[in-house]
């Protein structure tokens, strides 16, 4: 009876040892998978892939709208490929850059763009308003140049 009981105990101890080794092996495999997952997550950091500009009401003429969107996308091209976290950290600079941005249109007029909302994700989505100014661009440029010229003269 003792002999049979001893043999059963011995078999149970072997099964226990086998289960402990299996458990240890699975635990190590789990840790390796977690490390690999963290590494692949770091490699796949989300970046800005495209821009979308939505001009809110009152909307300008569609041709003007297209020109404004193209010029804004050209201005924001440097942000393409940047990490979303980086852009989110400097969102105030983005707001300041586009706070009252003026664009010269193909017909010689000027459009003032004001940023309303920014959505930062894989697609940088800007909601803006655009106001077309009837003042001739060249007069404004000339006025600024004259002001600059008088400013330079006064510094000497």
Order of alpha helices (4+ residues) and beta strands (2+ residues): alpha-beta-alpha-alpha-alpha-beta-beta-beta-alpha
